[in-house]
Amino acid sequence: MTEIDIQVASTDPDIPDDADFRRWVAAALDGRRDEAELSVRVVDEGEGRELNATYRGRDYATNVLSFPAELPEGVDLPMLGDLVICAPVVAREADEQGKPPIAHWAHMVVHGVLHLLGFDHIDEHEAETMEALEREILAGLGYADPYAVDPCAAGS
């Protein structure tokens, strides 16, 4: 069973529905985790920038931040962690990359959940593994390869 707390702290008018978030999280967890509790918080640039500066030392808003749950040793709960997604950054990136906004939102959720599951992209091998999983999950959801370069969007 998966429990998802969805919090919207953004004024962006184009935030996906709760059902979309739940579907994307479920797809990322499918076959990787049977039980999970997590939160997805959608924010504007001010909160996104503050969190990125505080926890990563980077003074700008980023698309998605993942905060894996840090449970004390011996505590066996399905807590997975928290995702924070910055709505204006996701919208801007989708536009810059020539992607449908809903597809980019799906990618950010899947990417963030994979981070919560322990996947990373620090080195080339990890990046290849994580990106292959993202492609597979997103294809199963009906979305195009998020890493494909659109030659029409590249020059805009």
C-alpha beads as a LAMMPS data file, in Angstrom:
LAMMPS data file: protein, C-alpha beads

156 atoms
155 bonds

1 atom types
1 bond types

-500.0 500.0 xlo xhi
-500.0 500.0 ylo yhi
-500.0 500.0 zlo zhi

Masses

1 110.0

Atoms # bond

1 1 1 0.000 0.000 0.000
2 1 1 1.230 3.457 -0.875
3 1 1 0.228 6.590 0.991
4 1 1 0.986 9.911 -0.662
5 1 1 0.514 13.304 0.949
6 1 1 0.208 15.865 -1.843
7 1 1 0.747 19.476 -0.806
8 1 1 0.336 22.384 -3.192
9 1 1 2.047 25.564 -2.004
10 1 1 2.236 27.176 -5.424
11 1 1 0.156 29.717 -7.286
12 1 1 0.968 28.107 -10.641
13 1 1 -2.318 27.444 -12.478
14 1 1 -1.036 24.394 -14.396
15 1 1 -0.257 21.907 -11.643
16 1 1 -1.293 18.345 -12.478
17 1 1 -4.148 16.643 -10.641
18 1 1 -3.568 14.518 -7.537
19 1 1 -4.513 11.451 -9.603
20 1 1 -1.602 12.159 -11.968
21 1 1 0.868 12.418 -9.088
22 1 1 -0.435 9.158 -7.614
23 1 1 -0.174 7.354 -10.967
24 1 1 3.393 8.557 -11.539
25 1 1 4.530 7.606 -8.031
26 1 1 2.898 4.173 -8.367
27 1 1 4.667 3.573 -11.678
28 1 1 8.057 4.475 -10.195
29 1 1 7.475 2.195 -7.198
30 1 1 6.051 -0.726 -9.203
31 1 1 8.195 -3.797 -8.618
32 1 1 10.644 -1.815 -6.505
33 1 1 8.718 -1.235 -3.304
34 1 1 5.448 -2.743 -2.053
35 1 1 4.737 -0.278 0.747
36 1 1 5.634 3.377 0.848
37 1 1 4.657 6.617 2.508
38 1 1 5.858 9.838 0.965
39 1 1 4.921 13.426 0.421
40 1 1 4.964 15.442 -2.773
41 1 1 5.083 19.188 -2.189
42 1 1 4.666 21.579 -5.116
43 1 1 6.231 24.976 -4.475
44 1 1 7.012 28.301 -6.127
45 1 1 10.548 29.578 -6.727
46 1 1 11.011 31.270 -3.336
47 1 1 10.547 28.098 -1.317
48 1 1 12.364 26.009 -3.910
49 1 1 15.372 28.328 -3.803
50 1 1 15.412 28.427 -0.004
51 1 1 15.330 24.619 0.278
52 1 1 17.983 24.136 -2.395
53 1 1 20.253 26.687 -0.690
54 1 1 19.711 25.210 2.767
55 1 1 20.130 21.530 1.914
56 1 1 22.370 21.568 -1.156
57 1 1 24.220 24.872 -0.841
58 1 1 22.919 26.036 -4.229
59 1 1 21.241 29.432 -4.307
60 1 1 18.627 28.853 -6.997
61 1 1 15.355 27.014 -7.383
62 1 1 15.735 23.590 -9.002
63 1 1 13.143 21.319 -10.576
64 1 1 12.917 18.545 -7.972
65 1 1 14.473 17.925 -4.585
66 1 1 14.387 14.505 -2.933
67 1 1 14.638 14.051 0.805
68 1 1 14.893 10.340 1.685
69 1 1 13.496 9.394 5.085
70 1 1 16.196 8.860 7.682
71 1 1 14.724 6.456 10.198
72 1 1 16.545 5.412 13.355
73 1 1 18.141 1.976 13.288
74 1 1 15.638 -0.740 14.122
75 1 1 12.604 1.332 13.099
76 1 1 10.827 -0.528 10.311
77 1 1 8.292 1.825 8.752
78 1 1 7.403 2.282 5.068
79 1 1 8.475 5.955 5.154
80 1 1 10.187 6.720 1.861
81 1 1 10.689 10.477 2.132
82 1 1 9.638 13.764 0.566
83 1 1 9.730 15.279 -2.896
84 1 1 9.639 19.025 -3.470
85 1 1 8.867 20.084 -7.025
86 1 1 9.152 23.699 -8.129
87 1 1 6.250 24.391 -10.501
88 1 1 7.701 27.456 -12.299
89 1 1 11.004 25.657 -12.955
90 1 1 9.221 22.599 -14.353
91 1 1 7.096 24.828 -16.623
92 1 1 10.122 26.794 -17.822
93 1 1 12.167 23.654 -18.517
94 1 1 9.321 21.999 -20.430
95 1 1 9.051 25.096 -22.612
96 1 1 12.823 25.378 -23.139
97 1 1 13.096 21.664 -23.985
98 1 1 10.036 21.646 -26.244
99 1 1 8.286 18.998 -24.131
100 1 1 4.637 18.746 -23.155
101 1 1 4.449 20.106 -19.586
102 1 1 2.581 17.017 -18.336
103 1 1 5.368 14.767 -19.632
104 1 1 7.993 16.843 -17.830
105 1 1 5.966 16.754 -14.606
106 1 1 5.765 12.952 -14.904
107 1 1 9.527 12.807 -15.450
108 1 1 10.268 14.951 -12.404
109 1 1 8.071 12.774 -10.165
110 1 1 9.561 9.518 -11.467
111 1 1 13.086 10.941 -11.196
112 1 1 12.471 12.096 -7.634
113 1 1 10.913 8.809 -6.512
114 1 1 13.872 6.880 -7.941
115 1 1 16.172 9.097 -5.864
116 1 1 14.084 8.249 -2.782
117 1 1 14.574 4.576 -3.639
118 1 1 18.348 5.062 -3.626
119 1 1 19.086 5.534 -7.322
120 1 1 21.473 8.309 -8.276
121 1 1 23.330 9.785 -11.224
122 1 1 26.624 10.812 -9.631
123 1 1 28.809 8.726 -11.932
124 1 1 28.275 7.635 -15.533
125 1 1 27.242 4.039 -14.723
126 1 1 24.699 5.173 -12.105
127 1 1 23.355 7.788 -14.524
128 1 1 22.919 5.209 -17.305
129 1 1 21.080 2.842 -14.944
130 1 1 18.801 5.546 -13.559
131 1 1 18.052 7.079 -16.965
132 1 1 17.222 3.647 -18.430
133 1 1 14.730 3.089 -15.605
134 1 1 13.217 6.522 -16.142
135 1 1 12.801 5.824 -19.863
136 1 1 11.177 2.453 -19.142
137 1 1 8.769 3.825 -16.516
138 1 1 7.802 6.851 -18.594
139 1 1 7.279 4.730 -21.717
140 1 1 4.944 2.527 -19.665
141 1 1 3.001 5.676 -18.805
142 1 1 2.825 6.666 -22.475
143 1 1 5.445 9.426 -22.415
144 1 1 8.357 9.914 -24.816
145 1 1 12.006 9.487 -23.870
146 1 1 12.748 12.479 -21.603
147 1 1 16.389 12.476 -22.655
148 1 1 15.790 12.547 -26.409
149 1 1 16.963 15.790 -27.922
150 1 1 14.424 17.549 -30.090
151 1 1 16.446 19.303 -32.809
152 1 1 13.660 21.875 -33.201
153 1 1 13.779 22.799 -29.492
154 1 1 17.580 22.816 -29.252
155 1 1 17.961 26.073 -31.169
156 1 1 15.109 27.976 -29.559

Bonds

1 1 1 2
2 1 2 3
3 1 3 4
4 1 4 5
5 1 5 6
6 1 6 7
7 1 7 8
8 1 8 9
9 1 9 10
10 1 10 11
11 1 11 12
12 1 12 13
13 1 13 14
14 1 14 15
15 1 15 16
16 1 16 17
17 1 17 18
18 1 18 19
19 1 19 20
20 1 20 21
21 1 21 22
22 1 22 23
23 1 23 24
24 1 24 25
25 1 25 26
26 1 26 27
27 1 27 28
28 1 28 29
29 1 29 30
30 1 30 31
31 1 31 32
32 1 32 33
33 1 33 34
34 1 34 35
35 1 35 36
36 1 36 37
37 1 37 38
38 1 38 39
39 1 39 40
40 1 40 41
41 1 41 42
42 1 42 43
43 1 43 44
44 1 44 45
45 1 45 46
46 1 46 47
47 1 47 48
48 1 48 49
49 1 49 50
50 1 50 51
51 1 51 52
52 1 52 53
53 1 53 54
54 1 54 55
55 1 55 56
56 1 56 57
57 1 57 58
58 1 58 59
59 1 59 60
60 1 60 61
61 1 61 62
62 1 62 63
63 1 63 64
64 1 64 65
65 1 65 66
66 1 66 67
67 1 67 68
68 1 68 69
69 1 69 70
70 1 70 71
71 1 71 72
72 1 72 73
73 1 73 74
74 1 74 75
75 1 75 76
76 1 76 77
77 1 77 78
78 1 78 79
79 1 79 80
80 1 80 81
81 1 81 82
82 1 82 83
83 1 83 84
84 1 84 85
85 1 85 86
86 1 86 87
87 1 87 88
88 1 88 89
89 1 89 90
90 1 90 91
91 1 91 92
92 1 92 93
93 1 93 94
94 1 94 95
95 1 95 96
96 1 96 97
97 1 97 98
98 1 98 99
99 1 99 100
100 1 100 101
101 1 101 102
102 1 102 103
103 1 103 104
104 1 104 105
105 1 105 106
106 1 106 107
107 1 107 108
108 1 108 109
109 1 109 110
110 1 110 111
111 1 111 112
112 1 112 113
113 1 113 114
114 1 114 115
115 1 115 116
116 1 116 117
117 1 117 118
118 1 118 119
119 1 119 120
120 1 120 121
121 1 121 122
122 1 122 123
123 1 123 124
124 1 124 125
125 1 125 126
126 1 126 127
127 1 127 128
128 1 128 129
129 1 129 130
130 1 130 131
131 1 131 132
132 1 132 133
133 1 133 134
134 1 134 135
135 1 135 136
136 1 136 137
137 1 137 138
138 1 138 139
139 1 139 140
140 1 140 141
141 1 141 142
142 1 142 143
143 1 143 144
144 1 144 145
145 1 145 146
146 1 146 147
147 1 147 148
148 1 148 149
149 1 149 150
150 1 150 151
151 1 151 152
152 1 152 153
153 1 153 154
154 1 154 155
155 1 155 156
